[in-house]
Amino acid sequence: MTTQHSGLRTWIEVDTKSIKHNYSVFRSIIQPQTKLCAVVKSNAYGHGLVDFAHHITTYGADYIAVDSVVEGITLRKAGITTPILILGYTLPERIVDIHTYNLEMTVSHIQCFSEVLSYAEKNKTPVSIHLKIDTDMHRQGFNITEKEHMVDILSTHTNKIHLKGVYSHFANAKDPAHTEKTQSQLNVFLEWKRSVTETGMSPLFHISATGATFLHPEAHFDMVRIGMGLYGYYPSKDIETNYKACNLQPILKWKSIVSEIKKVEAGETIGYGTSYTTKSPTIIGIVPVGYWHGYDKGFSNVGLVRIENTNVPVIGLISMDMILINISQVPDISIGDEVILLDNTVPEMQATTLAESIHTSPYEILTRINPLIHKIYL
């Protein structure tokens, strides 16, 4: 068995049919008039910013959400024309890029709002913004005590501000057993919505991410923001159990090769720190990936990789650029043969399962994949 991608020591494969399937799932959940914003921040959760954005907009996503102006500019230069929302903080000196590249920025505190007004006045051009509301998660956003003042300012500066959206974020909407917090946040958001619409302004109101899109149709409003769901993962076990029929399909495989093979006797220590000792004669395969590539050091001595349809254990500490695997049970392996590090089609090799084995989240497993690794959209 040899690798099908010559010249690559490690690479990512992304299944475009599964992207389209996941997109269709969420389109079927929301109303036809509700917009779908595809969250592609942080290199599309490790899946490749530009390629994923091209595919998801081709399938019909109404909006794209990124973290920074840098990501927004990258997409514009790559030919993405869909509206792009910057979710993270925009530095004052980058407001010019919001206008230049037709982006929409988040404004979440009064100093930021003042900086936007100053830019608009100086350059005699309005800036497109989404107002971020703190509905009691206490990250970004204006507090309820600032509502009256902010709504008044917005309504008197419509020549300087294009209010494209008003939004917030739920703290725990993916947990169907504890809806009190979600309902409390929703009530605060509705107060803002009433006050803004009473002025005659009609921005997009949006608060639901993947979890709330499944569980809280009353909170879909004008747009939902789907991140992890588009990549094929349910935001919680409860949602996966209750909505298994949706059949979300993880879209990513991470592959590498065997770069060296050696035999060691029983009683030999393996890798840095002598954390693993062979109990019997062992065949070791070396795989040229490590924590620099995003293969978490937590997988030391507990990880699994897949080779010739067999799960084999990771042994020893994860190095910066290599891992060691015990291939004694698959002795016919040759240098250059394919190794699967993460497999969307095998339950025990999916990001959720791998994350559970080292007490982290699939978000971390995916987003820590080094963005320099070559991605192949199949």
Secondary structure, DSSP 8 states (H G I E B T S, - for coil): ---SSTT-SEEEEE-HHHHHHHHHHHHHHS-TTSEEEEE-HHHHHHT-HHHHHHHHHHHT-SEEEESSHHHHHHHHHTT--S-EEE-S---GGGHHHHHHTT-EEEE-SHHHHHHHHHHHHHHT--EEEEEEB-SSS-SSSB-GGGHHHHHHHHHH-TTTEEEEEEE---SSTT-TT--HHHHHHHHHHHHHHHHHHHTT---EEEEE-HHHHHH-GGG-TTEEEESGGGGT--SSHHHHHHTGGG-----EEEEEE--EEEEE-TT-EESGGG-EE-SS-EEEEEES--GGGT--GGGTTT-EEEETTEEEEEES---SS-EEEE-TTSTT--TT-EEEEE-TTSGGGSHHHHHHHTTS-HHHHHHTS-TTSEEEE-
